[in-house]
Amino acid sequence: MSRWQRVCTLDALVPDRGAAALVDDRQIALFRLSDTGDVHAVDHLDPFSRANVMARGLVGSRGGVATVASPMHKQAFDLRTGECLDDPTVSLRVWATRVADGWVEVELTDGTGEP
């Protein structure tokens, strides 16, 4: 079973900048893309450095894929799938997002905060 958790207003997200949020006791990083307006949610925890820093990452693209690069070691992650483009054996957890009545919402399943 899934449910949607309100996180912040869409206007609170600066395009192409990350924002950290605590959702069901889990730190996530939200990104609003300037070119498409899409909102993405991924783990805030960098799997390489084990630090909660992904919201401070650099938004960009590689081969037409929207990415965020870790501010620690610069590995790039696909914002849609969480896959690390520099090491496909590593990935970030991703959450479905939607905008409803001006609010960004993140989908949670099973009441556990897991996607």
N, C-alpha and C positions, 0 to 999 in steps of 0.2 A: 504494500500500500504506500502511496506517496502523498505528499502534501507540499504546499508552496509556502515558503517563509519570506515575509517582507524583510528587506535588508536596508534599503535607503531609497531616497527619491532619485529618479534618473538625473535630475539637475545637479545632484550632489557629486556625480561622477564627472571629473574633468576628462574630456576626450584625450585618448592616448596616454593617460596616466593611470596608474593603479591605485586602488584603495583597499585596505585591509578591513575585514569584517569578521566578527565572531558569530557563527551560526551553529546552533546546537553544540556548543562547546568545541567547535572546530574552527581554526583560523583559515579563512579563504581570501583569495585576492580577486578583486573585480576589475574588469577593464571595459571601458566604453570606447569603441573604435570611431575615429573621426570620419573615415571614408564611408563606412556603411551604417554607423549608428548601432551596430550589434553590441550586445553586452555579453561578456564571457566571464565565467567563474572557474577558477582553478585553485588547487592547494596553495596556501601561502608558504608552505615549507619547501625549501629548495632541497631536492633529494641528494644533491652532491655535497653541499656544505652543511646540511641539516639545520640551517638557520631559517627562521620565518622572515623572509625578505622578498618573496616573489612580487609583492605589490609594488616594490621599488624598482622592478625590472624595466627594461627598455622595450617599448612596443615597436614592432616593425613588421617586416614581411620577408619571406624567403620563398622564391619561386611561386609567388602569388598566394602564399599561405600566411595568414596573420599569425604573428609570433610574439612571444615575450622572452627576452634574454635575461637570464639570471644576473643580478647585479654583482654577484660574487665572482663567478668564473666564466660568465658570458655564454653558457650553453643556451641554445634557442629551443623553445618549446612551442608546438602547434597549439594555439589557443582553442581550437575546436576539439582536438582529441587528447591533448596533454602529452603527446609523444615528443620525446627529445629528438630534435633533428640531427644532433651531433652524436647521439648514442641511443639507438632505437631500443635498447634493452631497459631504458629508464623512462619513466613518464610521471606526469603530475596527474592527480585525480581531477576530474572535471565534473561540474554540475550543470544541469540544464538551467537556463535563465529565461525569464520573460519580463515584459514591462506591462503592468496593469494599473490603469488610472494614475500614471505618472510614477509608480513605484517599481523598483527593481525587486524581483522575487527569484528565489533560488529553490529548485525542487529538491526535497528530501524524501527518502524512501524508508519504509519499515520503522519509522520513528527513531532511527539510530543516528541520523545525520549522514549516513552513507548514501552515495548515489545509487 
